[in-house]
Amino acid sequence: MSQQGPIVVVANPESPALGPALAGIDVFPLIETGWPDAPDAVARLRPAAVIAIEAAANADALDDLARQAAAAEPYTPLIALDPGPALPSNVLPLASSGRTAARLTARLNTALRVRALHATLLRRLANAAAHVPLPADDPLHDATALLIGRGGAYPALSVALGERMGVVGALSIEAAAKHLNARELDGIVIGDGFTPRVVDAFLTVLSEDSRFRNLPVALATGTAPAAHYDLPNLEPMSGDPATVAAHAAPLIRQRAFEARIDRALKSIDVGGLLDPRTGLLTRDAFQRDFAAAVEDALGRGAGLAVARIAFAPGATSERVRLDAARILGRLMRRMDFATLDSHDAILIAFADASPRDAHMIARRLGSVLKHTLHGPGRSRGIDPRIAVAALLPDDTPASLLARLTNECRRAAS
């Protein structure tokens, strides 16, 4: 990681926190600078990361550094020790503790891995044969966090997080485990209502599973965990729900950005056939594959069906539709393929499937979405509309999709 560039440490020279915070991280080339000279140092050195100490006392300067880091490419992580309640969306918080140096090193390693992935993406985009359109909006716009809790602060915390990102709620650890296994999540926020023993068991399971080890985990109980967990993005947070949401958002944003990079790299690997937003086929690629699948099925006398999963107008946001597409991408059989069409509905082609099997699979997928997704605002869930059409001997790709459209209209009426 140290080969990426120097680490700029911004602090007042007399800062008592400077020594303990930097102890033990000599594996990185560190360049120290004061707050007044920080913008020039960052512009001149183009560091791999920036560490800001005593950030709460320099809130305006931190905002300027955040804008500077946000404009840099590749991704330049900015970590702030003990920031104030308000926090820019790209500043990673780190609360001081007895293990500050070890936690800072672990968080740096995780952030620099995201930076290396972004550098790889930029390089491959420049040399890619196919055009891969990347989303230009904030990664938080399609991020989803898992909120676990059942105490009095749970509703307010849900609202505060929901103003920034998608939120999935779980009132028990068992429900949280089901969400973790069923969908892609960009972070976890643990509220009150659980005993320290239950929280310890949950954090231990997370740290022992490579799928979840790098997930941001905001421990919004106001107390730091007593045990050491292999969770580099575990952060104890205190304060009102708005402060917790402001401090959790940058960590979740970084994870959502990493997931976006992963989808873009996979799209490049297959020549731009995958949509970086959803991980499903692009619309053009789906049309080509669908035409070939119809021709192959008719030639072999095999089964083929197509399903359309749509949502009631106004019942879902773009974030929810993208989330639904990514969930279905994980649940589909390997021989099936799908896309998010121009009407924000999901089309899925079921290869070698009889009408009965296709209806059964589509209903199961719809059931997962119904019990997993949550609509905008305070709505508790969504009810996907499902229509299925099976291939007939005299069908063409156009006629099969037209019949599917008719089925959708009948289902909606």
C-alpha positions in Angstrom: 0.0 0.0 0.0 2.8 2.4 0.8 3.8 2.4 -2.9 0.8 4.5 -3.8 2.3 7.8 -2.4 2.9 9.7 0.8 0.4 10.1 3.6 -0.2 13.7 4.5 -0.9 14.3 8.2 -2.6 17.6 9.0 -2.2 18.7 12.6 -1.1 21.6 14.8 2.6 21.1 15.7 1.8 21.2 19.4 -1.0 18.7 19.1 -0.9 16.2 22.0 -2.8 13.7 19.9 -0.2 13.6 17.2 2.3 11.2 18.7 -0.1 8.5 19.9 -2.2 8.6 16.8 0.8 8.0 14.5 2.6 5.5 16.7 3.1 2.2 14.9 2.2 3.3 11.4 5.8 3.8 10.2 5.0 1.4 7.2 3.6 4.5 5.5 5.8 7.5 4.3 4.3 10.3 6.5 4.6 14.0 5.8 3.3 16.3 8.5 1.9 19.7 7.8 -0.1 22.3 9.7 -3.6 23.3 9.0 -2.8 26.6 7.2 -0.4 24.8 4.8 -2.5 21.7 4.2 -4.2 22.7 0.9 -0.8 23.5 -0.7 0.7 20.3 0.6 -2.1 18.2 -0.8 -2.0 19.9 -4.2 1.8 19.6 -4.4 2.3 16.1 -3.1 -0.9 14.4 -4.4 -0.9 12.1 -1.4 -2.4 8.6 -1.3 -4.4 9.6 1.8 -4.8 12.5 4.2 -5.1 12.2 8.0 -6.6 15.2 9.8 -6.0 15.5 13.6 -8.0 17.8 15.8 -10.5 18.0 13.0 -13.3 19.3 15.3 -11.4 22.5 16.0 -10.7 23.2 12.3 -14.1 22.5 10.8 -13.9 25.1 8.0 -10.4 24.0 7.0 -11.6 20.4 7.0 -14.4 21.3 4.6 -11.9 22.8 2.2 -9.7 19.7 2.5 -12.7 17.5 1.8 -13.5 19.4 -1.4 -9.9 19.1 -2.5 -9.8 15.3 -1.8 -13.2 14.8 -3.6 -11.9 16.4 -6.8 -8.7 14.2 -6.8 -8.3 11.1 -8.9 -7.8 8.3 -8.1 -9.9 8.3 -4.9 -8.0 10.0 -2.1 -9.3 9.0 1.4 -9.5 11.6 4.1 -9.6 10.4 7.7 -10.5 12.8 10.5 -9.7 12.0 14.1 -12.5 13.1 16.5 -14.4 15.3 14.0 -17.3 17.5 15.1 -21.0 16.6 14.7 -21.2 17.8 11.1 -19.1 15.9 8.6 -18.5 16.2 4.8 -19.7 13.1 3.0 -16.2 12.0 2.0 -14.5 12.4 5.4 -14.0 9.1 7.2 -14.4 9.5 11.0 -12.1 7.8 13.6 -12.8 8.2 17.3 -9.7 8.3 19.5 -9.3 5.3 21.8 -6.7 3.2 23.4 -6.1 1.4 20.1 -6.1 4.5 17.8 -2.9 3.6 16.0 -3.9 0.1 15.2 -7.4 1.1 14.1 -6.0 4.0 12.0 -3.6 1.6 10.3 -6.4 -0.9 9.5 -8.7 1.8 8.2 -5.9 3.3 6.1 -5.2 -0.2 4.5 -8.9 -0.6 3.7 -9.2 2.9 2.2 -6.0 2.5 0.2 -7.3 -0.7 -1.3 -10.4 1.2 -2.6 -8.0 3.8 -4.0 -6.0 1.0 -5.8 -9.2 -0.4 -7.2 -10.2 3.0 -8.5 -6.8 3.5 -10.1 -7.2 0.1 -11.8 -10.6 1.1 -13.1 -9.3 4.4 -14.5 -6.5 2.6 -16.2 -8.7 -0.1 -17.7 -11.3 2.4 -18.8 -8.6 4.3 -20.8 -7.7 1.0 -22.6 -11.2 -0.6 -22.8 -12.4 -1.6 -26.3 -16.0 -1.0 -25.3 -17.6 2.1 -23.8 -18.6 1.5 -20.2 -20.8 4.4 -18.9 -20.2 5.1 -15.2 -22.7 6.6 -12.9 -21.9 10.2 -12.2 -24.0 10.7 -9.1 -22.9 10.3 -5.4 -22.5 6.6 -4.5 -24.7 7.2 -1.5 -27.7 7.6 -3.8 -27.8 3.9 -4.4 -26.3 2.7 -1.1 -28.3 0.6 1.3 -27.6 0.3 5.1 -28.9 -2.3 7.5 -30.2 -0.7 10.7 -30.4 -3.1 13.7 -32.1 -2.0 16.8 -35.3 -1.9 18.9 -34.8 0.9 21.4 -36.4 4.3 21.7 -33.9 5.9 19.3 -34.6 3.4 16.4 -37.3 5.5 14.6 -35.3 8.7 14.7 -32.2 6.9 13.6 -34.1 5.3 10.7 -35.3 8.7 9.5 -31.9 10.3 9.8 -30.2 7.5 7.8 -33.1 7.4 5.3 -32.5 11.0 4.4 -29.1 10.0 3.1 -29.4 6.5 1.8 -31.6 3.4 1.5 -32.3 1.7 4.9 -33.4 -1.8 5.7 -34.5 -2.3 9.3 -34.1 -5.4 11.5 -35.5 -5.6 15.0 -33.5 -8.7 15.8 -30.1 -10.2 15.1 -31.8 -13.2 13.4 -33.6 -10.8 11.0 -30.3 -9.0 10.3 -28.6 -12.2 9.4 -31.2 -13.0 6.8 -30.8 -9.6 5.2 -27.0 -10.0 5.2 -27.3 -13.4 3.3 -30.0 -12.2 0.9 -28.7 -8.9 -0.5 -25.8 -6.6 -1.0 -25.4 -4.1 1.8 -23.1 -1.1 2.1 -23.0 -0.8 5.8 -24.5 -1.8 9.2 -25.7 0.5 11.9 -26.3 -1.1 15.3 -28.6 0.8 17.6 -29.6 0.2 21.2 -31.9 -2.5 22.5 -29.3 -5.4 22.7 -27.1 -6.6 25.5 -23.3 -6.3 25.2 -23.1 -10.1 24.9 -25.5 -10.2 21.9 -23.6 -7.4 20.2 -20.3 -9.1 20.9 -21.5 -12.4 19.3 -22.8 -10.5 16.2 -19.5 -8.6 15.7 -17.5 -11.8 16.2 -19.5 -13.5 13.4 -19.0 -10.5 11.1 -15.3 -10.5 11.7 -15.0 -14.2 11.0 -16.8 -14.0 7.6 -14.7 -12.6 4.8 -17.9 -11.4 3.0 -18.7 -8.9 5.8 -15.3 -8.2 7.3 -14.8 -4.9 5.4 -18.3 -3.7 5.9 -18.7 -0.4 7.7 -20.2 -1.1 11.1 -21.4 1.9 13.1 -21.9 1.0 16.7 -24.4 3.7 17.7 -24.7 2.6 21.3 -22.4 5.3 22.7 -19.8 2.8 24.0 -16.7 1.4 22.4 -16.5 -2.4 22.2 -14.3 -4.0 24.8 -13.0 -6.8 22.6 -10.8 -6.5 19.5 -12.5 -7.5 16.2 -11.0 -7.9 12.8 -13.4 -5.2 11.5 -11.3 -2.2 10.1 -14.4 -0.1 9.5 -16.0 -0.7 12.9 -16.7 2.7 14.5 -18.2 3.5 17.9 -20.5 6.6 17.6 -22.3 8.7 20.1 -24.6 11.7 19.8 -28.1 12.3 18.4 -29.4 10.3 15.4 -28.4 13.1 13.0 -24.8 13.0 14.2 -24.7 9.2 14.0 -26.0 9.4 10.4 -23.5 12.1 9.5 -20.6 10.0 10.8 -21.8 6.7 9.3 -22.5 8.1 5.8 -18.8 8.6 4.7 -17.9 5.0 5.6 -21.0 3.6 3.9 -20.3 5.9 0.9 -16.8 4.5 0.5 -18.2 0.9 0.5 -20.8 1.8 -2.0 -18.1 3.4 -4.2 -16.1 0.2 -4.0 -19.1 -1.9 -5.0 -19.7 0.5 -8.0 -16.0 0.0 -9.0 -16.4 -3.8 -8.8 -19.4 -3.8 -11.1 -17.7 -1.5 -13.5 -14.6 -3.8 -13.7 -16.8 -6.8 -14.3 -18.5 -4.9 -17.1 -15.1 -4.1 -18.7 -14.2 -7.8 -18.4 -17.2 -8.8 -20.5 -16.8 -6.0 -23.1 -19.3 -3.6 -21.6 -22.2 -6.0 -21.7 -23.1 -5.4 -18.0 -24.7 -2.3 -16.6 -22.4 -0.9 -13.9 -25.4 0.3 -11.9 -27.1 -3.1 -11.6 -24.7 -5.8 -12.6 -27.3 -7.1 -15.1 -27.0 -7.0 -18.8 -27.3 -3.7 -20.6 -30.6 -3.3 -22.6 -28.8 -3.8 -26.0 -26.9 -6.9 -24.7 -30.2 -8.4 -23.4 -31.9 -7.9 -26.7 -29.1 -9.6 -28.6 -29.0 -12.5 -26.1 -32.8 -12.8 -26.0 -33.0 -13.0 -29.8 -30.3 -15.7 -29.8 -32.1 -17.6 -27.0 -35.4 -17.6 -28.9 -33.7 -18.9 -32.0 -31.9 -21.6 -30.1 -35.0 -22.7 -28.1 -37.1 -22.9 -31.3 -34.4 -24.9 -33.1 -34.0 -27.4 -30.2 -37.7 -27.5 -29.2 -36.7 -26.4 -25.8 -38.6 -24.3 -23.3 -38.0 -20.5 -22.8 -40.0 -18.0 -20.8 -39.6 -14.3 -20.0 -40.9 -12.5 -16.9 -41.3 -8.8 -16.2 -41.2 -7.6 -12.6 -42.5 -4.1 -12.3 -43.4 -1.7 -9.5 -46.4 0.5 -9.1 -45.8 4.1 -10.4 -44.7 6.3 -7.5 -44.3 3.4 -5.1 -40.5 3.0 -5.5 -37.6 5.3 -6.0 -34.7 4.7 -8.5 -32.6 3.5 -5.5 -35.1 0.8 -4.7 -35.3 -0.3 -8.4 -31.5 -0.5 -8.6 -31.5 -2.4 -5.3 -34.1 -4.9 -6.7 -32.0 -5.4 -9.8 -28.9 -6.2 -7.8 -30.8 -8.6 -5.5 -32.2 -10.5 -8.5 -28.8 -10.6 -10.0 -27.7 -12.7 -6.9 -30.7 -14.9 -6.9 -31.1 -15.9 -10.6 -29.9 -19.2 -11.9 -26.7 -19.0 -13.8 -28.4 -19.9 -17.2 -30.9 -17.0 -16.9 -30.2 -13.4 -17.8 -31.9 -10.1 -17.1 -31.9 -6.3 -17.6 -33.5 -3.2 -16.2 -35.6 -2.0 -19.1 -36.4 1.6 -20.2 -39.6 1.6 -18.0 -37.6 0.7 -14.9 -39.0 -2.8 -14.9 -36.8 -5.9 -14.7 -36.9 -8.4 -17.6 -35.7 -11.9 -16.9 -35.3 -14.7 -19.5 -35.6 -18.2 -18.1 -33.7 -20.7 -20.3 -34.9 -24.3 -20.6 -37.9 -23.5 -18.4 -41.5 -24.7 -18.8 -44.3 -22.3 -18.3 -45.1 -23.8 -14.9 -41.5 -23.6 -13.8 -41.1 -20.1 -15.0 -44.2 -18.9 -13.1 -42.9 -20.7 -9.9 -39.4 -19.1 -10.2 -40.9 -15.6 -10.9 -43.2 -15.9 -7.9 -40.3 -16.9 -5.7 -38.2 -14.0 -6.9 -41.1 -11.6 -6.4 -41.7 -12.9 -2.9 -38.1 -12.2 -2.0 -38.4 -8.6 -3.2 -41.6 -8.1 -1.4 -40.2 -9.2 1.9 -36.8 -7.6 1.4 -37.3 -4.2 -0.2 -38.8 -1.1 1.4 -40.4 1.8 -0.5 -39.6 5.5 0.0 -40.7 7.5 3.0 -42.4 5.5 5.8 -43.9 2.8 3.5 -43.1 -0.6 4.9 -42.7 -2.5 1.7 -43.4 -2.9 -2.0 -45.6 -5.3 -4.0 -44.0 -6.1 -7.3 -46.2 -6.8 -10.3 -45.2 -10.0 -12.1 -46.1 -11.2 -15.6 -44.8 -14.3 -17.4 -45.0 -15.3 -21.0 -43.8 -18.6 -22.5 -42.3 -19.2 -25.9 -44.7 -20.6 -28.5 -43.7 -22.5 -31.7 -44.6 -19.6 -34.0 -43.1 -16.9 -31.8 -40.4 -14.3 -32.6 -38.5 -12.3 -30.0 -40.8 -9.3 -30.7 -44.0 -11.3 -30.5 -43.0 -13.0 -27.2 -42.2 -9.6 -25.6 -45.4 -8.1 -27.0 -47.4 -10.9 -25.4 -45.5 -10.3 -22.1 -46.6 -6.6 -22.4 -50.2 -7.7 -22.8 -49.9 -10.0 -19.7 -48.5 -7.0 -17.7 -51.5 -4.9 -18.7 -53.9 -7.6 -17.6 -52.1 -8.0 -14.3 -52.3 -4.3 -13.6 -56.0 -4.0 -14.5 
